[in-house]
Amino acid sequence: MPGEEAVGREGVRPLALRRFWGRQVRRPGALVVAGFAGGIMVVTLLLLLPVAAQAGEQTRFREALFTATSAVCVTGLTVVDTPTHWSTFGQVTIMVGIQLGGLGFMTSASLLGLTVARRLGLRTRLLAAAETPVVSLGDVRRVLAGVALFAVGTELAVAAALTLRFWLGYDRSPGRAAYEGTFHAVSSYNNAGFALYSDNLIGFATDPFVGLPIAVAIVVGGLGIPVLLELRRELRTPRTWSLHSKITLLGSGLLLAGGWLAFDLFEWRNPETLGPLDVPGKLLVGFMQGGVQPRTAGFNAIDYAEANKTTLLVTDILMFIGGGPGGTAGGIKVTTFLLLFFAIVNEVRGDPAVDAFGREIPAEVIRQALSVALLGVALVVGATLTLLAITDLDQDRVLFEAVSAFGTVGLSTGITPSLPLAAQDVLILLMYAGRLGPVTLASALALRQHRKLYRFPQERPIVG
């Protein structure tokens, strides 16, 4: 055809690439899903290398796949002991997987948010970002710079604090202290929960110089880039904050304080957890394990196998809700939870619309929140039923593990390594779906909205 010759051999490939990316950016969620699957497979192959394991240790494919999924999806559940099974190469591979998974998710979620907000026009921005090494487009550059700035800045600060503590307080060599500090800074900011100790962080449960820097990194990483960027610009003018930031900060604060109070209340006299500790120790561990860690961080400072059933249930709820959108945290997100709460409150009041902080929330946003929440419930219930059917474990522990995997938390009662292979496969799928499902579903629902040119006659079924 005329014009095809004009393209020439050199122009065919760029044109084909542009057409390919043009088709893909119409489905940005699909790119995120495929990208994370590719990342998991790369980390899996690296962990299968003999150099990735300690001398005398052999890594099976399932162990490598589970660990890679847990790392890239920043979960923290493990089927082998991280410090004794993996060599330094393997541990660094896990750390890099955590970093890439956390940064990749934050970038993807933020860009999907921009896509949803703009609806039109971002396609060319995403296309340019994919084809051009140096991105000069405003929104994409701002998101990428914000992700890198907060990630690197927070990790460096936390790594420095932990390095000093491990060096001066625990007689580590400077090199070893820096290695452990860096690993745990990356793991905590990305809400991963991987640790270089067989008992996770139980040995540092009452040390505020280890626990508090990790807590700061977890909270900062879990708030989300949209909130962090807004706080950086308008920290002193809360009246100008967006509704998203207000809801995220309010929900995060309430859940952190509520989880802290509930954990201390239920575990205060438990001789296997908080009972032997003094009051400052109980308050610190309660803050970490009740308020911070269930927000999808996953470090263990107690043995959850010895926790009360009420504590496990409260932790299930907190893990399911998770942190803020556009951050390293998982779960259905605190904004989803509070939007549904506002909808219930307004419905009870008889208000015709849902509003919060002087702003009306569109009905389609409430529908999206409901869809994300119900998807999460369906995934957790389905996985729990499957695990109960293929194991002889009690429901409390199985539910705890399933919610932890879906929320990409990493807290565990210790049953994961002993689960049958089929049960571990369920957790692998649940970690992957829990990491990508809510954000891709929310963006897909928003991007598929269109104006309907007709409406059916109304009819009210009986509710309740």
C-alpha positions in Angstrom: 0.0 0.0 0.0 1.2 3.6 -0.6 2.9 4.9 2.5 4.1 1.5 3.8 7.3 1.9 1.7 7.8 5.3 3.2 8.0 3.9 6.6 11.2 2.0 5.6 12.9 -0.8 7.4 14.1 1.5 10.2 10.7 2.9 10.8 8.8 -0.4 11.1 10.1 -1.4 14.5 9.5 2.0 16.3 6.0 2.1 14.7 5.2 -1.4 15.8 6.5 -0.6 19.3 4.3 2.5 19.5 1.3 0.5 18.4 2.1 -2.2 20.9 2.4 0.3 23.8 -0.6 2.1 22.6 -2.7 -1.1 23.0 -1.2 -1.9 26.4 -1.7 1.5 28.0 -5.4 1.2 27.4 -5.1 -1.6 30.0 -2.6 -0.2 32.5 -3.7 -2.8 35.1 -2.6 -5.6 32.8 0.8 -4.1 32.5 1.2 -4.0 36.3 0.1 -7.6 36.7 2.4 -8.8 34.0 5.3 -6.8 35.3 5.0 -8.2 38.8 4.8 -11.8 37.4 8.0 -11.2 35.4 9.7 -9.8 38.5 8.7 -12.8 40.6 10.1 -15.2 38.0 13.4 -13.4 37.7 13.9 -13.5 41.5 12.8 -17.1 41.6 15.5 -18.1 39.1 18.2 -16.1 41.0 17.2 -17.9 44.2 17.5 -21.3 42.5 21.2 -20.6 41.8 23.5 -22.6 44.1 25.2 -19.5 45.2 22.0 -18.2 46.7 21.9 -20.8 49.4 24.2 -21.5 52.4 26.7 -24.3 52.1 24.9 -27.6 52.4 21.5 -26.2 51.7 19.5 -27.0 48.6 16.6 -24.9 47.4 13.6 -26.5 45.7 11.6 -24.6 43.1 8.6 -24.2 45.4 10.7 -22.7 48.1 12.3 -20.3 45.7 8.9 -19.4 44.1 7.3 -18.8 47.5 10.1 -16.7 48.7 10.3 -14.7 45.5 6.5 -14.0 45.6 6.7 -13.0 49.2 9.6 -10.6 48.5 8.3 -9.0 45.3 4.8 -8.7 46.8 6.5 -7.3 50.0 4.7 -9.8 52.3 7.3 -11.5 54.5 5.8 -15.0 54.8 8.6 -17.6 54.6 8.9 -21.4 54.1 12.6 -21.5 54.9 14.6 -19.7 57.6 16.0 -16.5 56.0 19.3 -16.2 57.9 20.2 -19.9 57.9 19.0 -21.0 54.4 20.0 -18.1 52.2 23.5 -17.0 51.6 24.5 -13.3 51.5 23.8 -13.4 47.7 20.3 -14.9 48.4 19.5 -12.3 51.1 20.6 -9.5 48.8 18.5 -10.9 46.1 15.5 -10.9 48.5 16.3 -7.3 49.5 16.4 -6.2 45.8 13.2 -8.0 45.1 11.6 -6.2 48.1 12.9 -2.8 46.9 11.8 -3.3 43.3 8.4 -4.7 44.3 7.8 -1.8 46.7 8.9 0.9 44.4 7.3 -0.7 41.4 3.9 -1.0 43.2 4.0 2.6 44.5 4.8 3.9 41.1 2.2 1.7 39.4 -0.5 2.6 41.9 0.3 6.3 41.7 0.3 6.3 37.9 -3.0 4.3 37.9 -4.4 6.9 40.2 -3.4 9.6 37.8 -5.0 7.7 35.0 -8.2 7.4 36.9 -8.1 11.1 37.8 -7.4 12.3 34.3 -9.3 9.6 32.4 -8.0 11.1 29.1 -4.6 12.4 28.3 -2.4 10.3 30.4 -2.1 7.6 27.7 0.5 9.8 25.9 2.3 10.4 29.2 2.6 6.7 30.0 3.6 6.0 26.4 6.4 8.6 26.6 7.5 7.3 29.9 7.9 3.8 28.5 9.7 4.9 25.3 12.0 7.6 26.7 14.7 7.0 29.2 14.5 10.6 30.5 10.9 11.4 31.2 10.2 15.1 30.9 6.4 15.0 31.3 5.2 16.7 34.4 2.9 14.2 36.2 5.0 11.1 35.5 8.2 12.8 36.5 6.7 14.2 39.7 5.4 10.7 40.7 8.7 8.9 39.9 10.7 11.6 41.7 8.4 11.5 44.7 8.6 7.7 45.0 12.4 7.7 44.7 12.9 10.7 47.1 10.8 9.3 49.9 12.0 5.8 49.5 15.7 6.5 49.4 15.5 9.3 52.0 13.6 7.2 54.5 15.7 4.1 54.0 18.9 5.9 54.4 17.8 7.6 57.6 16.5 4.4 59.1 19.5 2.4 57.9 21.8 4.9 59.6 19.9 4.7 62.9 19.8 0.9 62.9 23.5 0.6 61.9 24.6 2.7 64.8 22.4 0.7 67.2 23.6 -2.7 65.9 27.2 -1.5 66.0 27.3 0.2 69.4 24.6 -1.7 71.2 25.0 -5.3 70.0 28.7 -5.5 69.2 28.3 -6.0 65.5 31.3 -5.1 63.3 30.7 -1.9 61.3 30.3 -3.8 58.1 27.8 -6.3 59.5 25.9 -3.6 61.3 25.6 -1.6 58.1 24.4 -4.7 56.2 21.8 -5.6 58.8 20.7 -2.0 59.1 20.3 -1.6 55.4 18.4 -4.8 54.9 15.9 -4.0 57.7 15.5 -0.4 56.5 14.5 -1.6 53.1 12.3 -4.3 54.5 10.5 -2.0 56.9 9.9 0.9 54.5 8.5 -1.5 51.9 6.3 -3.1 54.6 7.9 -6.5 53.8 8.6 -8.1 57.2 11.7 -10.1 56.2 14.3 -10.2 58.9 17.9 -11.6 59.2 17.2 -13.3 62.5 15.5 -16.7 63.0 13.1 -15.3 65.6 12.4 -12.2 63.4 12.5 -9.2 65.8 11.6 -11.0 69.0 15.1 -10.4 70.3 14.7 -6.7 69.9 11.1 -6.5 71.2 11.8 -4.0 74.0 14.5 -2.1 72.3 13.1 1.3 71.2 16.3 2.2 69.3 15.5 -0.7 66.9 11.7 -0.8 67.1 10.9 2.9 66.6 13.0 3.6 63.5 11.4 0.6 61.9 8.0 1.8 63.0 8.6 5.2 61.4 9.7 3.6 58.1 6.6 1.3 58.1 4.2 4.2 58.7 5.8 6.5 56.1 5.9 3.7 53.5 2.3 2.8 54.3 0.7 6.3 53.9 1.2 6.4 50.1 2.9 8.8 47.8 -0.1 11.0 47.1 -0.4 11.8 50.8 3.4 12.2 51.3 3.7 14.6 48.4 0.8 16.7 49.7 2.2 16.8 53.2 5.6 17.9 51.9 3.9 20.9 50.1 1.2 21.8 52.6 2.2 20.4 56.0 1.3 23.5 57.8 -2.1 24.2 56.1 -4.2 21.1 56.9 -7.3 23.0 55.7 -6.1 22.8 52.1 -5.4 19.0 52.3 -7.3 16.9 49.8 -10.1 14.6 50.9 -7.9 11.6 50.1 -5.2 12.8 52.5 -7.6 13.6 55.3 -9.3 10.2 55.1 -6.0 8.4 54.9 -4.4 10.2 57.8 -7.6 10.0 59.9 -8.0 6.3 59.3 -4.3 5.5 59.8 -4.3 7.3 63.1 -7.5 5.7 64.4 -6.4 2.2 63.4 -2.9 2.6 64.8 -4.2 3.8 68.2 -7.1 1.3 68.2 -4.8 -1.6 67.4 -2.3 -0.5 70.0 -5.0 -0.3 72.7 -6.7 -3.6 71.7 -3.4 -5.5 71.7 -2.3 -4.3 75.1 -5.8 -4.9 76.5 -5.9 -8.5 75.3 -2.3 -9.5 75.9 -1.4 -7.5 79.0 -1.5 -10.5 81.3 -0.7 -13.2 78.8 2.4 -15.0 80.3 3.5 -16.1 76.8 3.5 -12.6 75.2 3.4 -9.4 77.2 3.0 -10.8 80.7 6.7 -11.0 81.6 7.5 -7.5 80.3 7.6 -4.3 82.4 5.2 -1.5 81.6 7.4 0.4 79.1 8.1 -2.9 77.3 4.4 -3.8 77.2 3.6 -0.4 75.7 6.3 -0.6 73.1 5.5 -4.1 72.0 1.8 -3.2 72.0 2.5 -0.2 69.8 4.6 -2.2 67.4 2.5 -5.4 67.2 -1.0 -3.9 67.7 -0.7 -0.6 65.9 2.2 -0.7 63.4 2.9 -4.3 62.2 -0.7 -5.3 61.2 -0.7 -2.3 58.8 1.0 -4.9 56.5 4.5 -4.6 57.8 4.8 -8.1 59.3 7.7 -8.1 61.7 7.2 -10.4 64.7 8.1 -9.2 68.1 6.0 -11.9 69.8 5.1 -15.5 69.1 1.6 -15.2 67.6 1.1 -18.9 68.1 0.8 -18.0 71.8 -1.5 -15.0 71.4 -5.1 -15.0 72.5 -7.8 -15.7 70.0 -9.2 -12.2 70.5 -5.8 -10.7 69.6 -5.7 -12.8 66.4 -9.1 -11.7 65.4 -8.3 -8.0 65.9 -5.1 -8.5 64.0 -7.0 -10.1 61.2 -9.2 -7.1 60.9 -6.3 -4.7 60.9 -4.4 -6.7 58.3 -7.4 -6.9 56.0 -7.8 -3.1 56.1 -4.1 -2.4 55.5 -2.6 1.0 54.8 -3.0 3.9 52.3 -3.3 3.7 48.5 -0.2 4.4 46.4 2.1 3.1 49.2 3.9 -0.1 50.1 1.1 -1.4 52.3 -1.5 -4.0 51.2 -5.0 -4.8 52.2 -8.2 -3.2 50.9 -6.8 0.1 52.0 -7.8 2.4 54.8 -9.6 4.8 52.4 -11.9 1.9 51.2 -12.8 1.0 54.7 -13.6 4.6 55.8 -15.6 5.3 52.6 -17.8 2.4 53.4 -18.0 3.6 57.0 -19.1 7.1 55.8 -21.7 5.5 53.5 -23.2 3.5 56.5 -23.2 6.6 58.7 -25.0 8.7 56.0 -27.4 5.9 55.3 -28.3 5.6 59.0 -28.9 9.4 59.1 -31.1 9.2 56.1 -28.9 11.6 54.0 -29.4 11.2 50.3 -25.7 11.5 49.5 -22.4 10.4 51.2 -20.3 13.3 52.4 -17.1 13.7 54.5 -15.1 16.7 55.6 -17.5 19.1 53.7 -17.2 17.2 50.4 -19.7 15.0 48.7 -18.4 11.6 47.6 -19.6 10.4 44.2 -21.8 7.3 44.2 -19.5 5.5 41.8 -16.6 5.8 44.3 -18.7 4.1 46.9 -19.5 1.3 44.5 -15.9 0.9 43.7 -15.0 0.7 47.4 -17.7 -1.9 48.0 -16.5 -3.9 45.0 -12.9 -3.9 46.3 -14.0 -4.8 49.9 -16.2 -7.7 48.7 -13.4 -9.0 46.4 -11.1 -9.1 49.4 -13.7 -10.9 51.5 -14.3 -13.4 48.7 -10.5 -14.1 48.3 -9.9 -14.5 52.0 -13.0 -16.7 52.6 -12.2 -18.8 49.6 -8.6 -19.3 50.5 -9.5 -20.1 54.2 -12.0 -22.7 53.1 -9.5 -24.3 50.8 -6.8 -24.4 53.5 -9.2 -25.9 56.0 -10.1 -28.6 53.5 -6.5 -29.6 52.8 -5.1 -29.3 56.3 -6.1 -30.4 59.8 -5.3 -27.0 61.3 -7.8 -25.0 63.4 -9.7 -22.1 61.8 -8.0 -19.3 63.8 -4.6 -20.1 62.5 -5.7 -20.8 59.0 -7.7 -17.5 58.8 -4.8 -15.6 60.3 -2.4 -17.0 57.6 -4.8 -16.3 54.8 -5.5 -12.7 55.8 -1.8 -12.1 56.3 -1.1 -13.4 52.8 -3.9 -11.4 51.2 -2.9 -8.2 53.1 0.8 -8.8 52.2 1.5 -8.6 55.9 3.8 -11.5 56.8 2.7 -12.0 60.4 2.4 -15.8 61.0 1.5 -18.2 63.8 4.4 -20.4 62.5 2.4 -22.8 60.3 3.5 -21.7 56.9 6.7 -23.9 56.5 4.8 -27.0 57.6 1.8 -26.5 55.2 1.4 -29.1 52.4 2.6 -27.9 49.0 -1.0 -27.4 47.8 -1.6 -25.0 50.7 1.6 -23.1 50.0 0.4 -22.7 46.4 -2.8 -21.2 47.8 -0.8 -18.7 49.8 1.4 -17.8 46.7 -1.7 -17.0 44.7 -3.2 -15.1 47.6 -0.1 -13.0 48.0 -0.1 -12.2 44.3 -3.8 -11.4 44.1 -3.8 -9.5 47.4 -1.0 -7.3 46.2 -2.4 -6.5 42.8 -6.1 -7.3 43.0 -7.5 -4.3 44.9 -5.6 -1.6 43.0 -6.1 -3.1 39.5 -9.7 -3.8 40.2 -10.3 -0.2 41.5 -8.6 1.3 38.5 -10.3 -1.0 36.0 -13.7 -0.1 37.5 -13.0 3.6 37.3 -11.6 3.5 33.8 -14.6 1.5 32.5 -17.2 4.0 33.6 -19.2 5.4 30.8 -22.5 7.4 30.5 -25.5 5.2 29.9 -28.0 6.6 27.4 -30.9 4.8 28.9 -32.2 3.7 32.3 -34.5 0.8 33.4 -37.6 1.4 35.4 -36.9 1.4 39.2 -38.1 -1.3 41.5 -37.1 -1.7 45.2 -36.4 -5.2 46.6 -36.7 -5.7 50.3 -33.4 -5.1 52.2 -32.8 -6.7 55.6 
